[in-house]
């Protein structure tokens, strides 16, 4: 079982002080958070990709390459790489390069993103979002597995005798997660290739994501990658902790109430009841996170969102101390102890090189 954090890289005013970090401060804070995540024993650091204010991570591989140079163990990933508006050739090259720099500590999560205007900014039509995701990944999948590619598609110029460089480390492409909050077509795509499916269920109720994950598991088995319970599932979550739950609620409330995404909507209490958000003590975080297995079955990766809504860096680092020292050891013990022997761990570069995950080429 892998545990980690993901960031969306928002630049948000702290509602308790009125101070807004600069873009440079926010970028450096993300680096500090990644290094702290490794220090406290987490397995994964993932960054989003955005091309509009108030977000800063427009170049995930640049950020992750910098972090790779100052870390040793933590897996570097994305919490969305835009498969619709990035050229698959550039994704293939960038992540293969990052693989070499990070000695294989790399995977990525593909998604369509949730910012509509990004499509015309990069010359695409949002109405073609699903076909773009399907065609672009079909090409990316081949670019990492075939030394010479001839390609004819709908959305980009043809390729003739093209070789993507560098080649993937050890001739082994990075593991791919397909992230979605609403699209059964993406769950189907993940199942078809035998890739991972990540349900970032931080905003919508559990039953919505149960349907997506159940579909992915059934189709994973249908395509011959293993039994449904062996499918590779990742989940998102949000937490804010203090030793005392009342202190956590009191401190986090102004950040929640003014957050750019869900502020000025449902109350903190309503939101925590209806979504995975947990605001309370470490034990409350443990208790609620353990219910995810009851809802979704055994899964391989749990990522938490912790550095958003204007929370200062000092507070985020304190949250990571609590997560690494008091929460993750218990979750790891409990969830690994309950997982049947035939259900695999999350894929790593070493496990893929060793051939522990069967490869099915489309």
For each residue, the residues with C-beta under 8 A, 3 or more apart:
1: 299 300 301 302 331 332 335 336 339 345 346
2: 43 44 75 300 301 302 345 346
3: 42 43 44 301 302 303 304 328 331 332
4: 37 42 43 44 45 46 74 75 77 301 302 303 304
5: 33 37 42 44 45 46 303 304 305 306 307 320 323
6: 45 46 47 48 77 79 236 303 304 305
7: 30 33 45 46 47 48 57 79 305 307 308
8: 48 50 55 57 79 305 308
9: 26 27 30 47 48 50 55 56 57
10: 26 54 55 260 308 309
11: 20 21 22 23 26 53 54 55 56
12: 20 54 259 260 308 309 310
13: 18 19 20 258 310
14: 17 18 19 20 255 310 311 312
15: 18 254 255 257 258 310
16: 254 255
17: 14 312
18: 13 14 15
19: 13 14
20: 11 12 13 14 310
21: 11 25 26 29
22: 11 25 26
23: 11 26 27 56
24: 27 28
25: 21 22 28 29
26: 9 10 11 21 22 23 29 30 56
27: 9 23 24 30 31 56 57 63
28: 24 25 31 32
29: 21 25 26 32 33 307 313 316
30: 7 9 26 27 33 34 47 56 57 63 307
31: 27 28 34 35 63 66 67 70
32: 28 29 35 36 313 317
33: 5 7 29 30 36 37 45 306 307 313 316 317 320
34: 30 31 37 38 45 67 71 74 76
35: 31 32 38 39 67 70 71
36: 32 33 39 40 317 320
37: 4 5 33 34 40 42 44 45 74 320 324
38: 34 35 41 42 45 71 72 73 74
39: 35 36 324
40: 36 37 320 321 323 324 325 328
41: 38 324 328 329
42: 3 4 5 37 38 45 74 320 323 324 328
43: 2 3 4 74 75
44: 2 3 4 5 37 74 75 76 77 301 303
45: 4 5 6 7 33 34 37 38 42 67 74 75 76 77
46: 4 5 6 7 76 77 78 79 109 303
47: 6 7 9 30 57 60 63 64 77 78 79
48: 6 7 8 9 55 57 60 78 79 80
49: 57 58 60 78 80 81 82 113
50: 8 9 55 56 57 58 113 115
51: 55 58 115 118 121 122
52: 55 115 117 118
53: 11
54: 10 11 12 260
55: 8 9 10 11 48 50 51 52 58
56: 9 11 23 26 27 30 50
57: 7 8 9 27 30 47 48 49 50 60 63
58: 49 50 51 55
59: 62 63
60: 47 48 49 57 63 64 78 81
61: 64 65 94 95 97 98
62: 59 65 66
63: 27 30 31 47 57 59 60 66 67
64: 47 60 61 67 68 76 77 78 98 102 106
65: 61 62 68 69 97 98 101 102
66: 31 62 63 69 70
67: 31 34 35 45 63 64 70 71 76
68: 64 65 71 76 98 101 102 105
69: 65 66 101
70: 31 35 66 67
71: 34 35 38 67 68 74 76 105
72: 38
73: 38 105
74: 4 34 37 38 42 43 44 45 71 105
75: 2 4 43 44 45 105 106 107 348
76: 34 44 45 46 64 67 68 71 98 102 105 106
77: 4 6 44 45 46 47 64 106 107 108 109 177
78: 46 47 48 49 60 64 81 108 109
79: 6 7 8 46 47 48 109 179 200 236 303
80: 48 49 109 110 111 113 179
81: 49 60 78 86 91 95 108 109 110 111
82: 49 85 86 111 112 113 118
83: 86 88 91 110 111 112 132 133 136 137 140
84: 112 113 119 124 129 132 133 136
85: 82 113 118 119 121 122 124 132
86: 81 82 83 90 91 122 136
87: 90 91 156
88: 83 91 92 136 137 139 140 143 156
89: 92 93 139 143 159 162 164
90: 86 87 93 94
91: 81 83 86 87 88 94 95 108 140
92: 88 89 95 96 140 143 144 164
93: 89 90 96 97 164 165 166
94: 61 90 91 97 98
95: 61 81 91 92 98 99 106 108 174
96: 92 93 99 100 144 164 165 166 167 168 169 173 174
97: 61 65 93 94 100 101 166
98: 61 64 65 68 76 94 95 101 102 106
99: 95 96 102 104 106 168 169 174 349
100: 96 97 103 166 169
101: 65 68 69 97 98
102: 64 65 68 76 98 99 105 106
103: 100 169
104: 99 169 170 172 348 349 350 353
105: 68 71 73 74 75 76 102 349
106: 64 75 76 77 95 98 99 102 174 349
107: 75 77 174 175 176 177 347
108: 77 78 81 91 95 174 176 177
109: 46 77 78 79 80 81 176 177 178 179 198 234
110: 80 81 83 133 137 176 177 178 179
111: 80 81 82 83 178 179 180 186
112: 82 83 84 129 130 132 133 180 183 186
113: 49 50 80 82 84 85 118
114: 181
115: 50 51 52 118
116: 119 126
117: 52 120 121
118: 51 52 82 85 113 115 121 122
119: 84 85 116 122 124 125 126 129
120: 117 123 124 125 126
121: 51 85 117 118
122: 51 85 86 118 119
123: 120
124: 84 85 119 120 128 132 155
125: 119 120 128
126: 116 119 120 129
127:
128: 124 125 131 132 155
129: 84 112 119 126 132 133
130: 112 133 134 183 185 186
131: 128 134 135 154 155
132: 83 84 85 112 124 128 129 135 136 155
133: 83 84 110 112 129 130 136 137 185 186 189
134: 130 131 137 138 185 189
135: 131 132 138 139 153 154 155
136: 83 84 86 88 132 133 139 140 155 156
137: 83 88 110 133 134 140 141 176 178 189 193
138: 134 135 141 142 153 362
139: 88 89 135 136 142 143 149 151 153 156 159
140: 83 88 91 92 136 137 143 144
141: 137 138 144 145 173 193 361 362
142: 138 139 145 146 149 151 362
143: 88 89 92 139 140 146 149 162 164
144: 92 96 140 141 164 168 173 174
145: 141 142 173 361
146: 142 143 149
147: 163 167
148: 161 162 163
149: 139 142 143 146 159 161 162 163 164
150: 158 159 160 161 162
151: 139 142 158 159 162
152: 158
153: 135 138 139 156 158
154: 131 135
155: 124 128 131 132 135 136
156: 87 88 136 139 153
157:
158: 150 151 152 153
159: 89 139 149 150 151 162
160: 150
161: 148 149 150
162: 89 143 148 149 150 151 159
163: 147 148 149
164: 89 92 93 96 143 144 149 167
165: 93 96
166: 93 96 97 100
167: 96 147 164 171
168: 96 99 144 171 172 173 174
169: 96 99 100 103 104 172 349
170: 104 349 353
171: 167 168
172: 104 168 169 349 352 353
173: 96 141 144 145 168 176
174: 95 96 99 106 107 108 144 168 349
175: 107 195 196 347 348 349 352 357
176: 107 108 109 110 137 173 193 195 196
177: 77 107 108 109 110 190 195 196 197 198 232 234 301
178: 109 110 111 137 186 187 189 190 195 196 197 198
179: 79 80 109 110 111 186 197 198 199 200
180: 111 112 183 186 187 197 198 199 212
181: 114 199 200 201 203 204 209
182: 204 208 212
183: 112 130 180 186 187
184: 187 188 212 215
185: 130 133 134 188 189
186: 111 112 130 133 178 179 180 183 189 190 197
187: 178 180 183 184 190 191 197 212 213 215 216 219
188: 184 185 191 192 215 216 219
189: 133 134 137 178 185 186 192 193 195
190: 177 178 186 187 193 195 196 197 216 220
191: 187 188 194 197 215 216 217 218 219 220 222 223 225 231
192: 188 189 219 223 362
193: 137 141 176 189 190 360 362
194: 191 220 223 225 357 358 359 360
195: 175 176 177 178 189 190 232
196: 175 176 177 178 190 232 233 234 300 301 346 347
197: 177 178 179 180 186 187 190 191 212 213 216 231 232 233 234
198: 109 177 178 179 180 233 234 235 236 301
199: 179 180 181 209 212 213 233 234 235 236 296
200: 79 179 181 235 236
201: 181 204 206 208 209 235 236 237 275 276
202: 236 237 238 275 276 277 305
203: 181 261 262 275
204: 181 182 201 208 209 275
205: 208 209 274 275
206: 201 209 210 276 295
207: 210 211
208: 182 201 204 205 211 212
209: 181 199 201 204 205 206 212 213 235 296
210: 206 207 213 214 295 296
211: 207 208 214 215
212: 180 182 184 187 197 199 208 209 215 216
213: 187 197 199 209 210 216 217 233 296 297
214: 210 211 217 218
215: 184 187 188 191 211 212 218 219
216: 187 188 190 191 197 212 213 219 220 231 233
217: 191 213 214 220 221 228 229 231 233 297
218: 191 214 215 221 222 228
219: 187 188 191 192 215 216 222 223
220: 190 191 194 216 217 223 225 226 228 230 231
221: 217 218 224 225 226 227 228 231
222: 191 218 219
223: 191 192 194 219 220 360
224: 221 360
225: 191 194 220 221 230 231 358 360
226: 220 221 230 231 344 358
227: 221 230 342
228: 217 218 220 221 231
229: 217 297 298 340 342 343
230: 220 225 226 227 342 343 344
231: 191 197 216 217 220 221 225 226 228
232: 177 195 196 197 300 344 346 347
233: 196 197 198 199 213 216 217 296 297 299 300 301
234: 109 177 196 197 198 199 299 300 301 302 303 346
235: 198 199 200 201 209 276 292 296 299 301 302 303
236: 6 79 198 199 200 201 202 276 303 304 305
237: 201 202 276 277 278 289 292 302 303 304 305
238: 202 275 276 277 278 304 305 306
239: 277 278 279 285 304 306 319 323 327
240: 248 251 252 255 278 279 306 319
241: 248 278 279 280 281 282 285 319 322 323 327
242: 245 247 248 251 281
243: 247 281 282
244: 247 248 281
245: 242 248 249 279 280 281 284
246: 249 250
247: 242 243 244 250 251
248: 240 241 242 244 245 251 252 279 280 281
249: 245 246 252 253 268 279 280
250: 246 247 253
251: 240 242 247 248
252: 240 248 249 255 256 268 279
253: 249 250 256 257 268
254: 15 16 257 258
255: 14 15 16 240 252 258 259 309 310 311
256: 252 253 259 262 263 268 271 279 309
257: 15 253 254 263 264 268
258: 13 15 254 255 263 264 309 310
259: 12 255 256 262 263 308 309 310
260: 10 12 54 263 309
261: 203
262: 203 256 259 265 266 271
263: 256 257 258 259 260 309
264: 257 258
265: 262 271
266: 262 270 271 274
267: 270 271
268: 249 252 253 256 257 271 272 279
269: 272 273
270: 266 267 273 274
271: 256 262 265 266 267 268 274 275 277
272: 268 269 275 277 278 279
273: 269 270
274: 205 266 270 271
275: 201 202 203 204 205 238 271 272
276: 201 202 206 235 236 237 238 288 289 292
277: 202 237 238 239 271 272
278: 237 238 239 240 241 272 284 285 288 289
279: 239 240 241 245 248 249 252 256 268 272
280: 241 245 248 249 283 284 285
281: 241 242 243 244 245 248 284 285
282: 241 243 285 286 322 326 327
283: 280 286 287
284: 245 278 280 281 287 288
285: 239 241 278 280 281 282 288 289 323 327
286: 282 283 289 290 327 330 331 334
287: 283 284 290 291
288: 276 278 284 285 291 292
289: 237 276 278 285 286 292 302 327 331
290: 286 287 293 294 331 334 335
291: 287 288 294 295
292: 235 237 276 288 289 295 296 299 302
293: 290 296 297 298 299 335 338
294: 290 291
295: 206 210 291 292
296: 199 209 210 213 233 235 292 293 299
297: 213 217 229 233 293
298: 229 293 335 338 339 340 343
299: 1 233 234 235 292 293 296 302
300: 1 2 196 232 233 234 344 345 346
301: 1 2 3 4 44 177 196 198 233 234 235 346
302: 1 2 3 4 234 235 237 289 292 299 331
303: 3 4 5 6 44 46 79 234 235 236 237
304: 3 4 5 6 236 237 238 239 323
305: 5 6 7 8 202 236 237 238 308
306: 5 33 238 239 240 311 316 319 320 323
307: 5 7 29 30 33 311 313 316
308: 7 8 10 12 259 305 311
309: 10 12 255 256 258 259 260 263
310: 12 13 14 15 20 255 258 259
311: 14 255 306 307 308 315 316 319
312: 14 17 315 316
313: 29 32 33 307 316 317
314: 317 318
315: 311 312 318 319
316: 29 33 306 307 311 312 313 319 320
317: 32 33 36 313 314 320 321
318: 314 315 321 322
319: 239 240 241 306 311 315 316 322 323
320: 5 33 36 37 40 42 306 316 317 323 324
321: 40 317 318 324 325
322: 241 282 318 319 325 326 327
323: 5 40 42 239 241 285 304 306 319 320 326 327 328
324: 37 39 40 41 42 320 321 327 328
325: 40 321 322 329
326: 282 322 323 329 330
327: 239 241 282 285 286 289 322 323 324 330 331
328: 3 40 41 42 323 324 331 332
329: 41 325 326 332 333
330: 286 326 327 333 334
331: 1 3 286 289 290 302 327 328 334 335
332: 1 3 328 329 335 336
333: 329 330 336 337
334: 286 290 330 331 337 338
335: 1 290 293 298 331 332 338 339
336: 1 332 333 339
337: 333 334
338: 293 298 334 335
339: 1 298 335 336 343
340: 229 298 343
341:
342: 227 229 230
343: 229 230 298 339 340
344: 226 230 232 300 347 356 357
345: 1 2 300 348 351
346: 1 2 196 232 234 300 301
347: 107 175 196 232 344 351 352 356 357
348: 75 104 175 345 351 352
349: 99 104 105 106 169 170 172 174 175 352 353
350: 104 353 354
351: 345 347 348 354 356 357
352: 172 175 347 348 349 355 356 357
353: 104 170 172 349 350
354: 350 351
355: 352 358 359
356: 344 347 351 352
357: 175 194 344 347 351 352
358: 194 225 226 355
359: 194 355
360: 193 194 223 224 225
361: 141 145
362: 138 141 142 192 193
